[in-house]
Amino acid sequence: MLRPQRPVREAAASALRRDVPVGLGLDSDAVRLRLIERLRRGPMAIDPAVLEAMARVPRHLFVDSALAIQAYEDTSLPIGHGQTISKPTVVARMISLLLQRPSGAQSPPLPPLRHVLEIGTGCGYQAAVLSLLARRVTSIERIHPLHERARSTLSDLGLSQARLLFGDGRLGHPPSAPFDAIIAAAGGEDVPTPWLEQLALGGRLVAPTHSVAHGGQVLVVVDRDESGWHRSVHDGVHFVPLESGTL
């Protein structure tokens, strides 16, 4: 169940007055709702709970003020350091895949989103959306200025469910494992072994990986049960490369 929104709106309004030029109308719920309605009517299958959460997160607070007027277009935007904030459709689709139940009689039902591991915090937008859908979110960012920026923005919004860490996301976060959901915002050649090992039984992982057959990146879903890990391939996507180390 989504949590009460009043504190988030109050903090967002305060941050808006401080950081975003006046006259853009970005503090209006109607601006975000127009984007949500476009996503609802689009071709991708998106969970209604995800749309509700996205309607409550002021995306314009997660981008530079010069780009704020584009925040509610369905496009990725630069956030510095060679990174981007993902398109709203991609965020919505990936989180919706996390919430879906595996098909097939042999697949166990997914638990509710109790503890989510996000690889690649970036500006913190996806972590903010996840924090309205999960009991707890652990998000790791390898670029320190982005990590600090995301911490500041989420703190302003009062989203204490998200725990933001600075570190190498390829390693996951063993001290907090296992996770019943893992989502990655960067794509590599394959899903790193530590992520698979830290996925709980009955859990689900969603990550972009390179596909020779598709000639680019695709979303891969991995479900874990008693018999092992089971993969399925979904939409084509384009994410920044998954890299090791910290900056």
N, C-alpha and C positions, 0 to 999 in steps of 0.2 A: 504494500500500500504506500502511495506517495505521501510524503510528510507535509505538514502545513507549510504554506509558501510565504506567509507574511514576512518573516525575518529576511528571506532572500530578496523579496521585492524592495524592502526598505534599504537594505545594503546596496542593491543594484542601483537604486535611485540616487543614493549618495555618491557611489562611484561614477555614475553617469554625469552628475553635475561637475565632478572633479576632472574627468578625463576626456569627455567627448564633446565636440563642438555643439552648441545649442542650435536649434532650428532644424535638426534632421528628423525629428519625430521618432527617434529610436527607442525612446522610453515608453512608447505606446505598445500595449499588448497586441493591438491590431496588426502591427508590423510583423511581429513574430508569427501571429496566427495565420497570416497570409502565406508565409513560407510553409507552415505546418499543413495547411490545406493543400498546397501544391504537392507536398510529399504524400499526403493521404491519397490523392487522386493519381499519383504516378504509377509507373508499371511495376515497381519493386514491392514485394510483400513486406510491410512494416507493421510491427506489433503496435496496437493502439496505446499501450502503456509507454512505449518509447516516444511516441508522438506527444503524449501528455507531458512527459518529462522535458522534452526538448522545447515545448511551448513555455516552460517555466524558467529556462536558462537564457539569460540575455547574451547572445552570442557576440554582440558588438563590443562587449567589455573585454573580450579575449583577443581582439585584434588591435593594431595600431589605430589611433584616432583618424589618421589620414585615409584608412581603408574602411572605417566604420560604416560608411554609407553603403558598402557592398556586403555587409555582414549577413544580410538576409536574402542574398542571392544564392542559388545552389551552385556554389563554386568554392574551390579551395583558394586560400589566400596566404601569402608569405607572412611568417611570424619572426623572421630573422634567423641567422645562423644556418641558412640553407634548408630550413624546415618550413612546413606549411600546416595550417589548420585544415583538416579534411573537409570535403564537401558534406553538407548536411545529409544528402542522400546516402553517402557511404557510412557516415556515423550511424544513421538510423538503421541501415541494413545490417551492419555488423552487430550492433547490440540486439537487434531483432533475432538474428541467428543464434546469439547466446541464449535467448529466452525460449527458442523453439525446442520442442521435445523430439528426440530422435525417432525416425520412422522405423517400422519393423517390430514384430512381436518379441524379438529377442533383446531389444534395446530397453534398458531400464529408464524410468522417468528421471528427468533432470531435477535436482533439488532447487528450491528457490535460490535467487542470487544472494547467498549469504556473504561470501568473501570473494571479491573479484581482484585479479591481478591485471593491471594494465601496463603494457610495455610501451614506453614512449609517451610521457605526459604531454610534451609539447607545451602549448599555452594553457592547458588544463581544461579545455572545453569538454572533451569526451569524459574526463574524470568527473566533471560537474554533473553531466547527464547521468552517468553511472551511479553517482552518489544518491540520486533520487530514486534509484531502482534496486539498490543493493544495501544490505545492512552495513557492509564495510568495503572500502575500496583501497587497495594498495597500488600506487602508481609510481613507476620508476622512470626517471629522465637522466640521460647521460650528459646533457649540455647544461652546465651550472646556471648560466643566466636565464635560460628558459625555466629551469626548476624553480628558481627564486621568483620569477615573474608569476608562474602558476600558483605558487604558494600564496603570494600576495593577493592575487585575484580571488582565489577560493576563500581565503580568510575574510576578505571584504564581503563576500557573499554569504558567509556564515555556514559553509558546507564542511562541517567538521567530520563527516563520515569518510572523507577522502584523506588518506595518509600518503603524503608525497615524499618520495625518497630520491636522493641523488645517487646514481650508481649505474653500473653496466647491466642494462636490461636483458642482454643475452643470457645472463646467469639466472634470471628470475630473482626470487627472494626466498631462499631455503628456510630462513628462520620463521617466516610466516606461512609456509606451506603446511598442508595442501590447500589448493584453491579449487572451489567448485566451478569457477569460470576464469578463463584467461583470454585477454584480447590484446592484439598487437597493432601498433600504428606505424610499423615499419616492416619492410619485406626483405627476406633473404632467399637463399637458394632452397632452404628447407626449414622446417620447424626445429629449433634448437632442442637437443635432448633434455636439458634442464627443465624446459617448460613442460615437456611430456611427463617427466618424472614428478613434477610438482602439481600436476593435475589430479584432483581427487577422483576416486571411483564414483562413477555416475556424473562426472563433470564434463564440461565442454570447453574447447579452445577454438577461437576464431582468429586467423592470421593470414595476411597476404604472403604468398610464396611465389617463386618463379616457376613457370610451367613451360617446358619446351613445346608441348603439344599445342598450347594456346598462344605461344609466341609472346608471352609477357606475364604479368602477375595475375594471379587469381586468388580469390578467397578460399582458403581451405578450412574446413571444419573437422575437428578431431574429437570424437567421443571416446571416453574410457570406461570400460566395464571389467568384470572379472576375467574376461578372456583376452583383454589387451586394448589396443588403441585402434579405432576405426575411422577412416578418413572419407570425406566427400568433398567434391570440388564445386564451387559456386561461381559467382560473378567475376568478370574481369575487372581489375582495379589498377590504380597506379599510385604507389606509395614511395616515400623516400627509402633509400637503402637501409637495411639493418646493419649496424656497425657495432664493433666492440670498443671497450674502453670508455673513458670519460674525458670531457673537455671543460 
